[in-house]
Every structure is written in structure tokens, then in C-alpha cells.
Amino acid sequence: MITYDDFVKVEMRVGKIIEVDEFPEARRPAYKLKIDFGEALGVKKSSAQITKCYDKEELLGKQVVAVTNFPPKQIGKFLSEVLVLGVELQDGSVPLLTIDQEVPLGHKIS
């Protein structure tokens, strides 16, 4: 179990996917994402294993939730700066946690 104080250390923010590229060098199928967090953080990069659920085109403009205060993680030659949140299902697919109405970019999840 964690405490509430532990939970509030995790910074989750809303961002909008503005660019999606293939990531053929990844060990498991993934996309390289650029996500705009507005004035709060600017544009950050992330790698996401979401190819079973989404085509590149349908991700553009989608608002997502990401953890923004983990240290960057090197994935091959790609530096992932934020962790996009999703649900890993038994078949390996990962639907993203999304926002059901437009909200300001960079807004914190509470």
C-alpha cells in the first residue's frame, strides 16, 4: 500500500498527440509519439506499445494522460520523456487512458 503523500508525487498531465511515427527498432511493436503539454511542459516524446489498438492516423489530436515526472528512459536510440498511460490487456493490446472532453493541455490529473 502507498500513502496519499506517495500518490501526489506522481505528476499526471493531459497532453495532445501531435505526431506519430513508426518505431521499427523497438523490440515490441510501438510508435514514437510527440505530445503537446501546452505551456506547462511544451512538447515531449514518448514510446508507446499501442499498435494493436490504434492506427497512426487515429492517434493524431487525441488527448491522453501521461506521467510527466519520471526521469527520461532510453529505448534504443530513442529517448522517451514521459510515460503515456494505458491498460495492458491479456492479448497484449494497450488501450490508452483518454479524456472524454477537451481540456486545457498540461492540466494536472488530481
N, C-alpha and C positions, 0 to 999 in steps of 0.2 A: 504494500500500500504506500501511496505517496501522500504528502500533505498538500493542502491548498497552496501553501507557500512554494512548494515544488512545482505545482502546476502553473502558477503565474510566471514562472521563469521561462516557460516555453512561449515564445512570441510567434503567434499565428496571424497572418495578414491576408487580405484579399488582393489578388493580382489578376491581370487580364493577359491571356496568352496572345502575343503579338507576332510570334514567328515559330514555325515548326519545321525541323529538318530531320531527315533520316539519320540514324546513328549506327552505321554498318559495323563499326569496330566494337560495339558493345557485345559482351558475352551472351546476354539475353536480349531479345528484340526490344528496342527502345527508341524514343525520339529525343532529340535535343530541343529544348524549349527556351524561348526568351519570353519573360513575363514582366509586364509593366506594373510596378507597385506605386506609381504616381510619384508625387513629390517626396513622400515618406522615405523611399529607398531607391527610386529610379528603376531601371531595367536590370533584372537578374537572370542568370542562366540556371537551367535545371535539366537533368536527365530523368526521363520517366518511362517505365516499362508498361506502357498503356496501349501498345499497338494492337492487342486483341480486341479492345473495346472501341477504338477511335481511328478514323482515317485522319490524315493531317489536316485536311480542309475543314473538318467539323470542329477542330480544336481552336481554330483562329477566332478570337473575340470572346472565347469562353472565360468567365470569371471562375477562379479556383482559389482554394485555400492552401497556403504553404507555411511551413515553419521557416522563419527568416533569421533566426539567431543561432543556428548550428554553424560550426566552422565549415568553410568550403571543403568539398571532397573531390579528390582527383579520381576520375573514372577514365582510365586510359589517357588519351591526350586531352580530354575534356574536363574542365573544372566546373563542377556543379556547386552553385552558390546557395541554393535554397532547396528544401525538401517539399515537393508537391504531395499533398495528402490524398490517399485513395484507400479503397478496400480491396485487399487481396483475396480473391475467391479461390475455391478448390481447384478450378480448371486453369489457374494461373492468370486469369484476366484481372484487370485492376480498374474498376470504375472510379472516377475522380470524385472527391468531395467538391461540390459546386455550390454556388449561391443562386437561389431561385428568383431573385430580383436584383436589378442593377444597384450596386452600392459604390461609394467612393473608393477608388483604388488606394491601397495602402492601409485601409481601415483595419484596426486590430480586432481579432476574434476574442470575445470575452464570455 
